[in-house]
Amino acid sequence: MNRINVPHVGAPDPERETSPIIDEFDESADVIKQQQPGEPVCLFNGKSYQHGSQVCSGDVLLRCDYGAWVKMGSCDPDNP
């Protein structure tokens, strides 16, 4: 299986800090983003990533959007 060229971070570890992960079109997305007002980074398992960064968690592509991870689709380019 081919994968896109972004860091592969694995699954969120409950023992480490990870920013909220939301669906792109989730109705609660705005509420969650308001709880992270304009954060310049997202955390994933304690590691910080700049706004706009993308990572793969399993087969899910995530984008850092001001302190919250937004699900953007699949990390498998053959099955977007």
N, C-alpha and C positions, 0 to 999 in steps of 0.2 A: 504494500500500500504506500503510495506517495503521500507526503505530508508537506504542508506549507512551511516556509522558513521563518518561524518565530520560536521563541523559547517554549519548551514543553515543561510545564511546572508540576504536572501530576495532579492529584486530587487535593482539595483543601484539607489541611491538618487541623483538627479541632484544638490542638495544643498550641497552635501558632495563630497570630493575628492575620486575618484575611478580610479585605473590604467586602461590602455587600455585593452579591452577584445577582443581577436582575435580567429579565428578558427584555429585549429591545422594545417590545410593544406591550409590556406589562402595565396594567392600569395603576399599580402602586409605584411605578418607576419614579415619577415626579416626587412623591413623598419621600422615597428613599434618598433621592438625590438632594433634597432639601435638608436631610439630616447630615449630609456630607458637604456643606456649602463651599463650593469652589476649591476643594482640596486639590493641590497640585500633583498629588501622587495617589496611587492605589497600592495596597499591600496584598501580597499573596504569600501565605506561609511565612510571614515576617519579613519578606523582601519587598522593597519599594520599587515601583515602576512609574515612570512619568506619565502625565496625561497624554493620551493618544497612543500609548504603547499597546501592543497586542501580545497575547500569550495563548497557548493551548493548554487546557485542563482536560485531560483525557482526549476526546475527539471534539471538544467544544472550543471554538474560537472566542476569546474574550477581548474586549477593548476597554482600556481605562478611560473613564469619562468623569473627570473631576471628582475622584474619590470613590467611585462605584464601578464595578466591572459590569459591562453590558455584553450579553450573549449575542454574537454576531453571525453565528452559523457553525459550520463544521470545519475542522482542521484537515479533513480529507478532501482534497480538491476534486477527487473522482466522485464524491458523494456530498455535494454542498448542502 
